[in-house]
């Protein structure tokens, strides 16, 4: 009897040794992020263990240029990365099979984080005043550039009549002050610095003029990874939602985490939103077709992970 009991105990120990690590195994996810306050919930989810408790072992990797994220995803150097409407649609038309796994933030009329600012000497107070002017954008075909072009068109201004010049956010203040640029399409915290130093005045919060509540940033992955890891996609969204609730309840701690990952505390918070619908992407698809940036029709629902 004692011998049989020892065998039973030993067998149970072997089962636990085998099954324990499997039960506790976590899905490793390398997340590539760009320096924007829109992605704060993911930083908070990492710091507060919201990913860990849902079985995700998340590593956060800062990416210098958003335009390099699709390539990093296809190379599997990151599994999830930041994305925007124009970037995703252009990548899809170019043959990259990417999908949205989660929303991040929206541009809302009551909480804009992007504006078009002009130096006072340029005397720009209406859309028509941009004709013949030099406007800095963070990248041609970037979301900030594309929506600004749509805004000009909606206001009756020929896009070709405005000189759009690529300018990094950190340099926009100096380029305005020195007169190299007449205006800039800029986001926080660079927007606040320009306004505080008096080197520019706000002309418009143009995103909400085009469409209030437009999705601004989101998270993308390859379709192959998303379909192979549906539980990870679900956990990523749930952890982000928990982080949003934490940010609302603990704004000071959230700002400390923001500074850790971005090197700066942004004024206020973005309008975070994990949910994303086909209509959000369809809005960008329509703009892309209208501006001649996309040639094909888009099945927006096909670009969102289930």
N, C-alpha and C positions, 0 to 999 in steps of 0.2 A: 504493500500500500504506500509505504514511504517512497519507494522507488518510483511508483507511478505518479505520485504527487510531485516529485522533483521534475519528472519529465513534463508534466502539465505546466509547472511554473516556468521551466526553461522554454517551452514552446510559446507560452504567452509573451515572454521577454523578447523572443525572436520576432514575433508578429509585431510587437510595439516598435522594435528597432527598425523594422522594415517600413511599417505604415506611418510612423511618427513623422519623419522628414517629408514624406509625400504629402501628408495632410497639411503640414506647415509650410510647404514650398510656396514661394512667391514668384509672381511673374515679373521678370526684370524689364523695365521700360526706361530707355534713355530718351529724355524729353529735351528737345532743342527749343530755346526761347530767345526772343529778341527783346531789347531793352524798352519795354512799354508797360505802363501801369495797368493796362488791360489784362495782363496775365498774372496779376497778384494772387488770385485765388489758388492757382497751382503752387505758388511759392508757399502760401499758408498751409495748403494741404500737405506739402512735404514736411514743413517744420513742425506741424502739430500732429503728425502721425495719422492723418485721415487716409492717406494712401496705404500705409502699412497695415492698418486694421482691416483693409479690404483686399489684402493679398497682393498689393503692388509694391515692388521694390523699385522706386523711382529715383533716377539720377537726373539732375537738372544741368544742362549744358548750355552756356550762353553762346548764341550765334550772332556774329557781327552783322551780317546782311540777310534780310528776310528772303532775298531772291535765291540764296543758296540752300534754303530749307528743302525744296523738292528734290534736289540732287542728293542731299544727305539722307533723305528718306528712302530713295530708290537704292542707295548704296547700303542701307541698313545701319548706318553709323548712328542714326537716331531712329526711334520707332514712331514718335509723335513729335510734331513741330508746329510752329505758329504759321498761320496762313491768313490770306485776305481773299475777298471775292475775285478781283481781277487776276491775282496771282494764280489761284486755283483753276479758274476757267481757262486761262492762257496755257497753263501746264497741261490741262486735260486735252485741249485742242492740239497740243504738241505731242500727245500720245502717252503722257504719264498717267497711270491709273491710280489717282489719289482720291480720298474721300474725307469728309469732315467727320471727326469723332466727337466733337463738343464745341459749343459756342463759347465765347469769352466775354465780349462786351459790345455794346451798341453806342451809336452817336444819337443822343437825344437832345431835343430843343431846350429842355430845362437843365441839362447837364452836359454841355458841349466840351470836348477836350481838344478839338481841332478848329482853327479859325484861319481866315486870310487876313494878314496884317500888312499895312502899308506905311512907309515912312511919310511923315507929314509933308515934306517938300514935294513928294510925287503928286499930291493933290488928288488922291483917289478916294472918292466917296460913294461911287455907284458902279455897277458892272461896266457901263459904257466907258468909264475912265480907265479901264485896263487896256484899252486899245493902244498899241504901240509901246506898252510897258514891259519891263523885264520882271518876271515872277519866278521865284525860287521854289522848287518842289523837291522832296527828298529822293525822288527817282522817277524817271519817265515810265509811265504805265503802272506806277504804284497806285494803291487805293486812294491816297491823298491827291495824286495828280489826276487820276481818271474822274473822280467825282467833281473836282474843280473844273475840269473841262466840260463836264455835263452841266454844271451850274452856269458857266459862261454861255453855253448854247441855249439853255432854258431862258436866260436873260436877254437873248437876242444879240449876243456878242460872238462874232466869228472867232473860233479858237485860233485860226491861223494868224489873226491880228495881234495875238499876244505871244511874246517870246517866253517860252517855258524853259527854264534852265535848272539842271540838276545841282542841288546844293545840300550838303549834309546838315542835319539839324543843328549841331553845335556851332556851325559857322554862320548860320543865318543872321544872328544878331549883328555880327561884325560886318557882314555884307550889306545889311540895311544901313547901318550907321555910316559906312564908307560910301554909300551911294551906288555900289555895284549892282544892287538889286533895288527895284522899286517896291516890291511886295514879296511876301513869302506865305506859303501854305504850311502851317506849322502846328505842332501839337505840344501838349504839356510834357515836361516843365519848361521847355524852351519858349513857348508862347508867353508864359507868365514873366519870364526874365526880360523879354523884349519889351513888354508892356510896362514893367516896373522901371526899366531904365529909360523909358521915353523914346526908344528908337523906332517905335511903330505904334500905329493905332488900329483898332479893329475895324474892318470893313464889313465882314459877315461871318457868321457861323454857318458855312455854306452846306454842310452835310444835311442839316435839318431842313434847309430850303429845298434841297432836291427830294428828300424823303425822310420824314422824322422817324427815328428809331431804326435806322439802317444798321445792320450788323457790321461791325468795324473789324474786329479780329476774331479768329477762332483757331481751333486745333485740328490738324490734319494728319493722316497716316496713309500708307499704301493700302489699297483695297485688300491685297493678300494678307497683310498683317491684321487688319480689322476683322476680316472674316475668320481668320484663324484664332482670334482672341476676343470673342464677343463679351466674355465675362470681364476682361480687362477694360474694354470700352465702357461697359456699364459702370464698373468701379471708378473709372476716371471721372465720369460725369457725376456720380454720387459724391465722390470726395470733393469735387469742385463746388457742388451745391452746399455741402457742409461748410466748406471754407468761406463761401459768400456769407452764410449766416454768422460765422465766427467774426468776419470783418465788421459786420454791422454791430455786433455786440462788443467788440474789442478793437476799436479803431486805432488806439495808440499802439498796441502791440502789432497790429497789422502794418502800421507805418514803419515800425522798427524792422519788420521782416522785409518790407519793400526796399528799405535802404540797404539791407544786407545783399540783396540780389541785383539791385539796379544802381546802387551807389548814390541814390538821391531819394528824398521823400517828395512825391508828387503832391501838388495841392489838391485836396479833396480825393474822391475816388471815382473811377470809371463806372458806367452803368453796366455792371456785370450781368451776364445772362448765359446760362449753359444751353438753353434750348435754341435750336436752329431749325428752320423750316425751309422747304423747297422755295417758297416765295422770297426768302432772304437772298438766295443765290440767283433766282430768276430776275430779281431787280438788277443785279450786276450784269447778268447776261444780256438783258435788254439794253443797258447802257453801252456795253461792249459792242453790240451789233450797230447801235445808233452812231457810235463814234468810229466805226470801221476797225475796231480792234479784234473782233471775232468774226469769223466767216461762217461758222456752222451754228445751227440751232443746238440748244443745250437741254438735256433731260436733267433738271436740277435735282429731282428726287433721287436719281441714280448716284449723285455725288455726296449723299449723306449716308454714313454707316448705319446699318440697322441696329 
